[in-house]
């Protein structure tokens, strides 16, 4: 195991590229206290479907285990790879369970403008701003929960942000735990923006309660306080279609949220985030999104080793460009676990996590498409299962935060 990690911006999700005996179909970021019941249903001799529901019978997650089946590869296309940029920063791995804060790196020099950059079209000012607009660095994902699933305090969040350096944007997944105002405050202190979101669970609940979306938007507006510049974008759900939600309900929800946000003065990007394979199968997802926002995880393709992760990402970005013409591709999660079970050629380890981070920089460096690294810290509040290769907790570039705030 190496004693350093490179912080990068990327995405974590399902990989479907070739023959795939095990396809993981969900990364819903459901807190442990929401998942109160799990039903396992054997459909036939070829697959097992694991469905997690809450106390009201709402489906929170679906995972499918295929036995000896092959998943089709996305059709190739001739579209050029969109430019991506990854900025890396070495973060020392602590030698003790309670990590020390990482010193803030020296300011980076300004990025030169790309040669022959196209001038904006006359109507560009009235269009929703993209998640990639003026991106000089990239993003990282974050969840404000303790290892036991309880909410972090504002002091804990601030201590976490003291260890997150070298990123322009932080992605969060919901509004519980008062996380939106807490994280907006922490992000502003680090000159970061926030890619906020309506959780997958709340999106599902909104299908039967149309007040939920309005209540979620009110929380974003309250945190903005009239100044929306801190928000890089707003996502509606996370992998809901991949988990079995009706596409029409999800696209209707994002249209409603966009309308509500415009009424509050927010004119930025509003997107549906789903797995790349769900978007490829349902192009209307990106038709209703301001950007094509996809989670792309090479680890879940058993035919992709860590050394092939960047090539896997490149292929799926090309496929998304073809499926979503005119939309900017944003990789909203990508990364590699450092612990768990082997998935074919995909082996979790710190060394392989480092290989993936390095290869992403080498392949996509000095470009402009925003990607989000999954994730800043380990998430020990999650539950590991064979369906997730017992790796669900272990994607962090840094260990899970301590449950008590350490003295400065």
N, C-alpha and C positions, 0 to 999 in steps of 0.2 A: 504494500500500500504506500502510495506517495504521501508526502506530508504537506503538499500544497494542492490547491484547487484553483481552477480558472473560473471566474464568474462570467457567464455569457447570457445572452438573451435568446430564449427559445420556447418550445412547446412540448407537452407530453400527451400522447394519445396512441390510438390503435394503429398498427401498421398492417395493411393488406397489400401485398405485392405479388406473391407467387403462391406456390403450394403451402397451405397453412393449416396444420392439424389442430391448432388452438388459436382462436381469434378472440381477443378481449374487446368487448363492445361497450365499455362504459367507464367514464372517469367523472362521476357526478359531483365529487367534493361534498358529499353528504356527511354532516357531523354525526358522530356515533349516537348521540341521544335522539336523533331523528329516525334511525333505522331500528324499529322496534320489532319487526317480524320478518323472517326470511322463509320463502317457500321454494322448494326445489321441485321442478317438474321435468320428468324425462319424456321428451317428445317422441323419440324413436330410438332405434339402435345407433343412429349416427350422431346424435347430439343431446346435450343436457342444457336446459334453460334454468338459470337461477334468477328468481325475481325477488327483489327487496321492496317491501311496502311499509308505509307508516301506519300509525294507529287508526287512520281514517280510510285505509285501503288504497291510498294514492301510491302509484308505482314510483319508487325513487331510483331504481336502478335495475337493469337487466344485464346479465352476463351469459354468453353462450359459449359452451365448450363443444367444439366439433371433434368428432372421433373419426379420423381418417378421411376427412373431406378436404377438398381443395377450394380455396377462395379465388375468384377470378382476379387477374391483374387489371388495374385500370388501363384503359386504352392509351397507347403512346400518342404523342403529338409532336408537331414540329415547332411549337412556339418556343421562343428563346427564354432562358431562365431569367426571372426578374432580378434586379440587383438587390442583394442583401448585405447588410453590414452587421458585423459582430465586433464588439469591443471587449477585450478580455482584461481581467485584472487578477493577479494572484492573491489568494486569500489563505493565509496560513491555517492549517487544520490544527485545532487546539489539542494539546497533549493530555488534557484532563476533561472530564465530562462537562464541566461548566466552561464554555468558551470565553475568551477575553475579547473585548471589542477590537475590531480591525481598524487601524489608522486610516484616515482618509487619504487617498493618493493625491499626488500633485495634479493640478488642473491640466487637462488635455489641451493641446493646441487646436485651434479652430480647424475644422475640416474644410479643404478647398472645394469650391463648387465644381461639379463635374463638367468637363468640356462639352461644348455644343449642347448645353441643356436647353430643352425646349421652353419657349416662352409660354406663360399661362394663357389660356384662351380667354376671350373677352368676358365670358360668363362665369369664369372660375370663382370669382369672389362670392357669388351667391350660392355655390354648391356646398354641401356638407364637407367640412375639413376631414381629411383622411387621417387614420391612425399613423400614417407614415409621413405626414407633412413635416418638413424641416427636421426630420429625425437625424441626429448626429450620434446618438448612442441608442441602445436598445433596452428591452424590458426584462423583468423577472417577476415570477408569480409569488404570492404571499398569502398565508392564512393566519388569522390572529387567534389561534386556539392553543390551549395547553395540551400536554400529552394525555390528560384525562378527559379531554373534550370540553372543558370549561373555557369561558371567555378570558382572554388576556386583558390586563389592565392597560390604560394609556401609558403607564410607565414601562411596562414590559414591551409594548409595541415600539416605543421610542428607543429602548435599548436594542431591540432587533434592528431598527433602521440605522443605528450607529454602526452596525456591522455590514450593512448593505451599501456597497460603494461601486461606482462605475456604471450605473444604470440610469437611463433617462426616465423610465416609466415603471411603475409597479402595478401588476394586475391583481385585483381581488375579485371574489366570486359572489358576494352577497351583501346583505345589509344588517344581518343579526349582530349581536354583541356591540352595537353602536359603532361598528367598524368603519363606516364611511367617514363620519367627522373625525374619528380618532386617526385614521390613516391619512386623510387629507392634511391634518395638522402635521403629522410626522413627515409626510412627503414634502410639504412646503418647506419644512426646516432643512431638507436636503436638496432643495431646488429640483424636485422630481414632480412628474405628473402622475395621475392615477387613471388607470383603465378599470373602471368600476363595472359592477355587473349585478343583474337580478339573478338569484340563484336558480339552479335547475329545479329544486323543490318548490320554490315560490312560483316559478313559471307554470309548473304542473298544477299547483293549487289555483292559479289564476284562471284556468280553463273553466272552473266552476264558481269562481268568485271574481267578478270583474272589477272589484274595488282594490284588489291587491296591486295591480300594476300602477294605479294612481298613487297608492300609498308608498310604493317603492320610489317612484319619480319624485315625490315630495321629499323623501330623505336625501336624494341627490341634490335637489334644489336648496334645501336647508344647509347642506354642507358647502355648497358653492357660495351662498350668501350674496348672490348677485354677480359674482365673478366666476364664470365657468372656465377660465383659462387653466385651472388646475386639472381639469378632466381631459385626458387624451382621447377618451372614447367611452361608450356605454355598451355593454353586452347584455343580451336578453337570453338567459339560460346558458347551459353548458352541456353539450352533447345530448340534448333531449331527444332529437330525432334518432340518433344512434341508439338511444335507450328504448325506442318504440313509440315516441310521441307522434301524433298526427302532424304531418308537415303543414297542412292548412291552418291548424290552430297555432302553430309556432310562428308562421309568417304573419298571420293576423295580429299576433301579440306584438311582434317587433314593429309593425306599422302603427299600432296603437301607442306604443311607448315613444316612438319617434314623434308622433303628433303631440303627445303630452309634453315631451321635452321641448319641442319648438315653442309651445305655449308658455314655457317657463324661461325662454330666452336662450336655450342651448341649441347651437347650430352645428355641433360637431358630429363625429361618426357614431352611428347606432348600428349594431350588428347582431346577427345570430352567430354564436360560436358552436361549431359541431366538429366531429371528426372529419378528416379529409374524405374518407370513403363514403360517409353519409352525404356530404356535399356533392361528390361526384355522382352519386345515385339520385340526388334530388337537387338539380340546379336552381330550383326556385328559392332555395335557401339563400344563395348569394344574390339572386335577383331582387330580393327584399332587403338586402343588407347594403350599407354604404361601402363596405369593404368585404372581400372574401376572407373570412376569419376562420382558420382551421387549426385544430390540434393535430400534430403530426408526430408520431412516436415510432422511430425505427426499431426500438427494443421489442415491440410486439409482433414484428415480423421474424419468424424463426429462421429465415434464410438470410438475415442481415446481421453481420457481426459489427462490432463497434467501429472497425475500420471502414465499413461501408455505409455508416449512418449518413454522412454528408451526401453521398450519391443517392441514397433513398430519399432524402429530403428534396434534393434537386428534381428528381423524377416526379414526386407528388406535387411540387410547386408548378411544374410545367403542366401537369394534368389539370390542376385547379385553374390555371390561366386559360386553358382551352375551354373548360366547363363554365367559366365565369368571365366572358369577354367584357372588357371595359372596366373591370373591377380590380383594385389593387389587392394582391394576396398578402395577408398578414398571418404569420405563423404564431398562433396565440399560446401554444405550449409545445416544447420539444426538449428533450434531455435524455438522461440515461441513469438508471438506478445504480447505486453502489453496493447494494445488498439484496439478496433474494435468490430465487431458483433460476437455473439456466433455462432459456427458451430456445432450443435448437442452437444456432450459432450465436445467439444473443446471450452474453454472459455478464451478469451484474458484478461490478467491482469498482473500486476507486480508480484503478488503473484504466479500465475501459471508459469510465465516466470522463476521465481526463482526455483520453484519446478522442472521444466524441466532441468534447468542447474544442480541442485543438483543431480537429478536422473541419468543424463548422467555421472557425475563424479563417482557416487557410482557404476554404472553398468559397465562402461568402463575404470575406472581408472587403472593406473599402466600397461598400454599396449602400443602398438606401432603403431596402425593404425591412420593416421592423419585425423582429422575432422576439419571443419571450421565452426565457429559460425557465424550465420547470425543475426544481423550484429553489427558493432562497434557503429554506431550512427543511429538514426532515419533518414529517407529519405523523408523529406517533399516535395521534388521536384516531387515525384511520384503522381499519381492520384488514389484515392480510388474509388472503385465501389462495388456494391453488390456482383459481381462475386469474389471479393477478400475479402469479408466480411468486407469491409471498414477498413482493417488492414494493407494494403500495406505499409503505411508510418511508421508503429509503431513496427518494429522488433528490434530496436536498444537497446543495453545495456546502451547507454547514449543518451541524447537529441541531436537533430540536432545542428550542430555547428553554432555559430553566424556568420553573414555575414561580420562582421568587426573584424579584429584582435585586441584582447584585449591587453592592455599594460602589460608588464611583471611586 
